Every structure is written in C-alpha cells, then in structure tokens.
C-alpha cells in the first residue's frame, strides 16, 4: 500500500467545518478553535469558484434563506435541506482569508484540509497550500476532475457517497496511475443519514476490494456511525461540526455540536485502544482477580500410596495459598499415582504424584 496516506494518529479525526462558517471569517476561526479543543487532528473547509463551477451564472438564481451571524442568531425561519441555492455565493471565503485560516491552523497544530469543487479552486489552494486535498462524494466518480487532481500528486482524501464499488475502483486506478497518495472514505450522502443507510459493513469490504486502508465520513446526528466505523477498522473519521445545530445554513442540522463531537473523539480513541490485540492470553491486569478466585486441587478423600488420581478422589477448592496445582492442569494429574499417602483435604502438588 505504497500510495496509502499514513496519518499521525489512528483514527485520524477531521472536523468538517465545510460551509458552517456561513461566510463569516470570525466564525470560521471560532470553529477551528473549538475543533482543536474538542480533540480534532484536522479541520476541513470547502472552496468553490462559481464562474468555473456553474456553466451559466445567469441561471444560478438568487441565494435565499437567512444565514446566522453567530451561534445565538437562530430566531428565523429555516429552509428545508436541499432547498438552498447551490452554490450559495454568500458562503465563500476569499483566498486571503484561507491563508489566514491556514496560518491559524498551523499555530494550533491542526492540519488544514480543503475540498475544491472546481479546477480554479484547486489551483488557488495549490498556491495557498493545504495538508491534504479532499474530493467530495459527488466528484468521486467524476473521472475528468479526478484526473486533474491526481496528476498533481498531492495527498488526497476521497469520499465515496453515491458511488458503486466499480466506480470507486475506476477512481483508484487514476490515483494509482499517477502514484498519488490517497485514501477512500466510506460515506452515505444523506444529510442527516439514517442508521439503516449507514451500511458500515461496506468498510471492511471496501478495504478488501481496494487492497488499501479506508476511512469513514459521517453525516449522522450522533456518534454511532463513527464508533462503528472505528471498530471496523476505519483509519479516518470525518464529521461535520457546528457551533449550534439550530443555526440557519445548509449543513448545521446534520452536524455535531462540539460537546457531542468531543464525546465522539474520546469514544473512538478509547475504542481504538480497546480493540487492542487479537492474541488471547492471561493479562497482567487480570492477575489480581485471578489470585482471589483461583482454586487448587485438594484430596476429596484419603488417597492410599500408589492409588490412581481420579475424578472421585480430588476436587478444586479455594486454598488461599500460592502453592498447589491449578485447575487447568487437571489432565496432567488424572490417572497418575500417589507417591505416598495423601490425607483428606491436603493440597496437592506434583511432589506427591508420580
């Protein structure tokens, strides 16, 4: 897996700020700060150039719907998901603002990731500099755009919502051809996504089909998807974040507030540790309880010299001694003979048996 991106942590946690800054630079900085506090490894934004993205701007239509100016600005009529004009030009930050955000991320020791939705945005981000590029699900089978991104050989994260395995394999060919470091994220492109549509079993299957590590990009309102994905081996977890789910804007309702996001990060970190090793063995941490509960073999009745050890003349019991024969050694003593007389209730040891 030479072209697989090796992240500094596993799972690597991306706080997807996206457009939840509502086009306000001050909110973008606050979202970065809160992401750092909540334990994210990276933040991700989205960048669009309408002149490049839209064929005929005269047909775009006027952006409508109130955009909250801060996390407490929520007392307005909400538009339903999918009814916002796309792209909403009010949500775009300038190149200079992105430079400042990148500098702020560096100060906070956060990776800076951006999804370009068009070639002009990608070229701008090349000049600005990002730690990783991201390809949105809608472009994961846009092979024309994938070729453009991949040929620059910059590490790229690719979401796979709305795609089939065959389509993802075609995209993988492009990135492998250009030897571009990459990772695919399993994703369901519904905002928010219901549990029945998460299909987390796609994660190990996608990993097997691609022969590469994979991650997860979630759009649910809770942490169940991220937790399940971690258990199934996802190396990246990406989740949308917001200062307040009640804020007005396209993606706030399908995002996590930072108290929940922090809980998610803590949970998946613990899950990663808990997965541990596949080796089954007696652990040091189990020693205390083992010493309290473990029984040893004692004679159930008087045993004559040369008499065979049998089920009927021995048993296991608590003896409160470090000495003695453990229960798991039963078959080592069964059928062997007593070297000498053994009194009833005597603790057995291998010195008494021949």
N, C-alpha and C positions, 0 to 999 in steps of 0.2 A: 504494500500500500504506500508506495513512494510519494504519490501525489496527495495523500491524505493530510489535512491540516492537523498538526499536533498542538493542542491548546495547553495553556499553562495550568489549567485545572480541569478536572472531570467530575461531574459535568460542568462545562463552561456555561455560565449563565448570562444571557443577553436580556437587558431591559429594553424592550421595544418601545421607544418614545414615539417613533413614527411621526405623525402629524398632531399628536395630542398637546403640542405647544400652542395650537390654534394660531400659528403665525406670529407669536409674540416671543421675542428673543429672551426676555426676562423669565418667562415661563419655561422656555427650553433649558435655561441654566438651572432653574429650580428643580426641574425633572431630573437633570443629570446629578445634581447634589443628592436628591432623595434616593436615586438609584444606587449611588455609592454607599450611602448609609444603610440601605437595605441589603447590601451584600452582592450586588451585581459585579460581574467581571468586565462587562462592556455595556455600552448604550448604542442604540441603533436609531437612525433617522431615515427619512425618505426625501428624495430630491427629484423634482420634475421641472422640465422646461416646456411650457405649454406650446411654444412655437414649433418645437420639434415633435412633441408627443401628439398634438392634435393636427389633423390634416387641414382642416378649415376652421379657424378660430371663430369665424362669424356664426358657426353652428353650435358653438360651445354652450351658449345660454348664460344667463346671469346667475352668479352664485347667490343662493338664498339660504336662510336659516341662520339663527343667531349663534355666534361663537363666543363662548365665555371668556371674559378677560382675566379671570382668576378662579381659584378653586371654590370661592364662595359666590360667584356670579352664576347662579343656577335658576333663577326665577323667571324663566322664559319658556315659551312653547317649544317642545322638542320635535325635531323631524325624525321620521322613521328611518331605520337603516336602509340604505340603498336608494334613498330619495335625494341625497345631496348631489349637486352638480359636480361632475368629475372631468378634469381636475378643478378643484376649488382654488383659484389663484390667490385667495386671501391667506392660504396656509403655507405659502412658500417663504423660506428664509433666503437671504442673499448669500452670495459666495463669501463676502466679508464676515457675515455672521457665522457661517460654517467654520471659517478659520478661527474665529474667537472661541467657538464651541470646542473645536479640536484642541486648542491650547488649554482650555479649562479642563477637558478630559485628561490631558497629559498631567496637569497639576494634581488631579485627584487620583492618578494612576488607574484610569479606566481606559479600556480600548474604545476606539471611535470607529463605528461601522455605519455605512450609509447605503441605502438601496437607490441606485439610479434607475429611473424609469425610461430613460432615453439616452441616445448617444452623446448629446451635448452635455447632459448632466454628468455622465460618466467622465467625459473629458475634463469637465470642471473639477470633479473630485480627484482626478489624477493629479492635477496641479495643487489642489488643497492638501491632498494626502490623507489616506484612511488606513486603518489597520487591516480591515477586511472589507471587500465589497459584498453586497448581498443581491441576489436575484430573487425577485418576488415570484410567488407561485404562478401568477398569470403569464410570466415570461419563461418559466422553466421548460416549456416546450416551444418557445419562440426561438427556433434554432438560428435564425438570422441574427437576433440580438445576442444569443449565447455565443455565437462565433465571434462577434465583435468584442465581447467581454473577455472571452477565454484567450484570444490571441495576444492580449496584453500581459498575460501570465501573472496576474495579481491574485493572491489568495481570495477565493470566492465561496460564500455560503449560499446554498440554493434550496429554497423551499419548494415543496412538491404538491401542494394542494391542487386539485382538479386534474391531476396527471395520472396516467397509467404506468405500469412498470415498463412497458416497451418504450414509452415516450421518455421516461427517465433514463433508460439505458442509452437511448439515442443522444441525450444531452451529455451523459457520461462520456460517450465516445468523443464528443467535441472537446471536453476538458482534458481528456487523456491524450488526445491528438496533440494538443498544444502544451502538454505537460504542465498544466496549470493546477496548483494546489487547490483543493476544493473539499466540500462536504455537503451531502444532501440532508435535508431535514424533512421528516415525515410531517405532514400538515393537513388539516381539514379547513378549507377556506369558507367557513361559515362564521358569522360574527353575531352573537357568540355561537360556538359549536356545542351541540348536544352530546351527551355521553355516548349515545347509540351511534354517533357518526365519527367518534374519535378513531376507532379501528387501530388501536395501539399494536395489535398483532402484526401490523404491517412493518413495524420497526425491525424485528429480527429477520423477517422475510426479505425486506429491502436490503438489509446488511448482507444477507446470503447471496442475493441476486447480483448486487453490485460488487461484492468482494471487498467492501470498504466499510469503515465505521460510518454511522449515521447519527442524526440528532432529531430533535423534535421542536416544532414551532406550534405553540398552542394558542387558541383563541377562545378558550372557555372562560367561565366566570369564577371558577375555583381552581384548586391546585391538583385535582385528581389526575388530569392528563399528564402534568409534569412529573408527578410521583410515579405513576405507572410507567412512563417512558424511561425514567431513571432505572427502575427495576429491570426493564427490558434491555438496558444497556445503552441508552442514548448518551452520546458524548457531549451534546449541546442541548441546552434548554432555553428557548426564547419565549418570552411572554410580554404582551402589551401592558404598559403601566400608565397610570393617570393619577393626578392629584385628587380627583373626585369623580367617581363614576357618574355623578349627576350633572357634570359639566356638559355644556352644549357643544357638539362637534361630532364628526363622523364615527370615531372609534372609541370614545370614552366608555360607553356602556359595555363594551366587550373587553375591557381592560381591568387589571387588578389595581386597587389602591395599594399604597406602599406598606401598610401594616400586613395585608394579605401576601403581598409579594415577598416581604421579609420572611414571613412564616413559610412560604413556599421554598425560599432559598435554604432556610435552616432545615426544613424537612428533607429536601433532596440531598443535601450534604450528609445528613445523618443516614439516609437510605443508602447512599454510596458507601459509607463506612460499614453499614450493617450488612451489605452484600458480601463483604469480606472474601473469604477463600472457599473454594469448593472441596477442600480437604476436610474430612471428618475425623477429628481427633479429640483427645482429652485436653482441655484447655487449662491454663494456669488459673484463670478466673473461676473455674469450676472446683478447684481444689478444696476450698473451704467447705462447701456443701457436701462434697464427696466424703471428707473426713468426718462430718457429723452423721451422715446417713449410712455409710458403708457398713455392711455386715461381714463377718468372717465365719469360717467353718468351725463348728464345735461338734463334739460327740453327742449324739442324741441319747445314747445308752452306753453301758460298759462295753468296750471292744477288747476281745482277747488278743494275745500275741498271735501273729500270723493270720488273723481273721481279715477277710477282704473288706475294704471300704465300700459301702453300698448306700443307696438312697435311704434305706431304712435306719442306718446307724449313725448318720451325720445330718446336720442341718446348718443353715446360716442364721446368725444372731448378732445383735449389737454387743460388742465386747469391750468397747472403749479402750482399745489398745492399738498401737501402730503395728504390732506383730500379728501374724496369723496368715491364713490362706484366703485369698479373695474369692468371691463367688464365681468370677469368670474363669477361675482355674479348676472348676468342678471336674472337667473331663481329664485333667491331669492326675487326679487322685482316685477317680472311680475305678474300682477293680484291683487297685493295688492293696498291699497287705500291711498290717500294723507291725512295726519292728518290735514293739513291746506293748504291754497292757496300757490301755487309754481309759481313764476314768470318765464317767458321765459328766458332761458339761465342760470337759477340758478343751482349751483352744488348740486346734490342730496346727501343726507346722510340718514342713517337709522332712524335718529330722525324725518325726515319729512314724514315717511311712517309707516302705521300701518297694 
